[in-house]
Amino acid sequence: MALVKLRARLRTEGTRQITQSDRRTNEQAIAVAKGEDQLPPFIAAGTFRWQEIRRAYEQTAAALDATGQADDRELAKDVRTFLDKHQGMNATPEVFAAHHARRMAAGPQRPSRGVRRWSPPVRPPSPGPRPGGALSLSG
């Protein structure tokens, strides 16, 4: 399934069109951000499960700290670093909804005058082959 989605994205990337599934995800995220819809049930269930897993990791880190051994304390530190990096479950609809909610809270934004969209630099055409045919290695 992932390969099918990747191929679809690669086909549409040249035209810069968004895939239908990405469009639906964005529309749902915008509706959630506006309070008109809720995240799918599997997101809520996954988030709840992630919180349970987090608590288990936190308890494990505390138990490692309690042993008093340097190696265990180092491992506990690594566990806490992991948890700091992974605050939430980061499911795509949840991330998109949070992104759109932040944008809506910031208010409407218009591009400033004189700001252009980025475009790749234009390269001058190559001069082509030199007169006289192939390159000569002799001086």
C-alpha positions, 0 to 999 in steps of 0.5 A: 500500500505504501508503494502505491501511495509513493508512486501516486505522489511521484506521478503527481509531484511533477504537476505539484498536485496534491493526492486525493488522500492528502487532500482529504487528510488536510480537509479533515485537519482543517475541520478539526482545527475549526471545531467542526469535526473530531479526529478519527477514533483510532487517533484517540485510541492510539494517543491513549495507548501512547500515554500508557506506554509513556507512563511505563517508560517513565516508571522504568526510568525511575526504577533504573535510577533507584538502583544507584548504579551508574550504568542504570542511571545512564540508561534512565537518562537515555529513556528520558531523552527518548520520551522528551523527543517523542512527546506525542504519538504524532499521527498525521491527522493530529499533526495537521490539525494542530498545524492548521489550528496554530495558523488559524489562531495567528489570523489571516496572513497575506504574503508581503508585497515583493515576496516571490515564490522560490524558483530554481535558478536558471542556468545558462545553456552550455556552450556545446562542443568546442569548434574543431570537434573532439578535445585534443590532449596534445598541447 
